Amino acid sequence: MCYSCRYFEPYALILNTVLVFCLKEFELKNPQVTAACDKLQKEELEAQIEILKSVDKNYRDVGPAYDCVVFHDGEMWRQVFFAFLFVMSKLAGKFSSFCVYSM
C-alpha cells in the first residue's frame, strides 16, 4: 500500500469533509457577508479547501526513501539506515543481526 493511500488520503478526505461542512454552515448562517472578519473567515475556509484539493491533485508518491551509510569499522562492515518507516517496518528485523539503526 502506498504512503499516500495509507497516511494522506484518509485524513485528507476527513479534513475536506469537515472544511466543506464548515463552509456550508458559515454560508447558511451568513448569507450576506459584509463584515471584514466574516469575509476573512469565509476566504480562509475556501483557501483551505483549495489547498487541500491542490495537494491531493499534485501529490506524487515516489515510494519510500532510505538513507543508508555503509562503512567498515575495522572488524566488520556496518550499515546505518536513516528512515523512520524502515525502522518501523518488518524489513528492519531482517537486518538486525548486522545492522546499526539510527534516526
Backbone torsions as a table, in degrees:
resi	resn	phi	psi	omega
1	MET	NA	134.1	-176.8
2	CYS	-74.5	159.3	-178.9
3	TYR	-58.5	-44.4	-178.8
4	SER	-61.3	-43.8	-178.8
5	CYS	-64.4	-36.3	-175.2
6	ARG	-86.0	-42.7	-170.1
7	TYR	-108.2	-30.7	-174.1
8	PHE	-95.6	-55.3	-170.7
9	GLU	-59.2	-45.5	-179.5
10	PRO	-60.4	-42.0	-179.1
11	TYR	-74.3	-35.4	178.0
12	ALA	-65.2	-38.7	178.1
13	LEU	-64.3	-44.6	178.5
14	ILE	-64.0	-46.5	-179.3
15	LEU	-62.5	-41.9	178.4
16	ASN	-61.8	-43.2	178.5
17	THR	-60.4	-45.3	-179.8
18	VAL	-64.2	-43.8	-179.0
19	LEU	-65.0	-43.2	178.9
20	VAL	-64.1	-41.3	177.4
21	PHE	-61.3	-45.0	179.5
22	CYS	-62.7	-40.8	179.2
23	LEU	-65.3	-45.9	179.2
24	LYS	-63.1	-41.0	177.9
25	GLU	-63.8	-40.9	177.4
26	PHE	-62.8	-43.9	-179.6
27	GLU	-65.9	-34.0	176.9
28	LEU	-69.5	-38.1	-179.9
29	LYS	-76.1	-28.7	-176.4
30	ASN	-129.0	75.4	-178.9
31	PRO	-64.7	-33.2	177.2
32	GLN	-115.3	99.2	-179.1
33	VAL	-82.9	114.8	-179.6
34	THR	-121.2	-34.5	-178.1
35	ALA	-72.3	144.4	-178.0
36	ALA	-61.8	-40.1	-179.0
37	CYS	-67.9	-33.4	177.0
38	ASP	-68.8	-39.4	177.3
39	LYS	-62.6	-42.8	178.8
40	LEU	-63.5	-40.7	179.9
41	GLN	-64.0	-43.0	178.8
42	LYS	-65.8	-44.1	178.6
43	GLU	-62.9	-37.1	178.4
44	GLU	-63.7	-45.9	177.8
45	LEU	-62.2	-44.0	178.3
46	GLU	-62.9	-40.2	179.8
47	ALA	-66.0	-40.4	178.8
48	GLN	-63.5	-40.0	178.0
49	ILE	-64.8	-44.1	-179.9
50	GLU	-64.7	-40.8	179.0
51	ILE	-65.0	-43.0	178.9
52	LEU	-61.9	-41.8	176.8
53	LYS	-63.6	-41.7	-179.0
54	SER	-64.6	-43.5	179.3
55	VAL	-64.7	-42.5	-179.9
56	ASP	-63.6	-41.4	-177.8
57	LYS	-71.0	-38.2	-174.5
58	ASN	-96.3	2.0	-178.5
59	TYR	-71.1	133.1	178.4
60	ARG	-130.5	118.1	-179.4
61	ASP	-85.3	113.7	-179.4
62	VAL	-95.8	6.8	178.7
63	GLY	90.8	-179.6	-178.1
64	PRO	-69.9	148.7	177.6
65	ALA	-118.3	126.7	-179.9
66	TYR	-124.6	136.4	169.9
67	ASP	-104.3	127.0	-177.8
68	CYS	-130.9	130.6	175.0
69	VAL	-116.0	126.5	178.4
70	VAL	-114.0	130.5	-179.8
71	PHE	-148.3	159.1	177.4
72	HIS	-104.8	124.1	-176.1
73	ASP	-92.2	11.8	-179.2
74	GLY	102.6	-22.7	179.4
75	GLU	-119.1	-42.1	-179.0
76	MET	-150.0	162.8	176.3
77	TRP	-77.0	135.8	178.8
78	ARG	-121.1	152.6	177.7
79	GLN	-128.6	137.9	175.9
80	VAL	-124.1	123.7	179.1
81	PHE	-105.3	129.8	177.0
82	PHE	-111.5	88.0	178.8
83	ALA	-165.1	116.1	-177.8
84	PHE	-60.7	-45.1	-178.5
85	LEU	-65.5	-31.5	178.3
86	PHE	-67.7	-46.7	-177.6
87	VAL	-62.6	-34.4	-178.5
88	MET	-84.5	-7.3	-174.5
89	SER	-87.6	169.1	177.7
90	LYS	-68.0	-27.2	-178.6
91	LEU	-63.6	-31.1	-176.9
92	ALA	-59.5	-36.4	-179.5
93	GLY	-63.3	-28.3	-179.7
94	LYS	-70.2	-20.9	179.3
95	PHE	-99.6	-1.1	-168.2
96	SER	-64.0	-26.6	-176.5
97	SER	-74.1	-20.3	-178.9
98	PHE	-138.4	23.7	-173.6
99	CYS	-127.1	142.7	174.6
100	VAL	-104.3	129.4	-179.1
101	TYR	-102.3	142.0	176.6
102	SER	-148.0	150.6	178.8
103	MET	-128.0	NA	NA
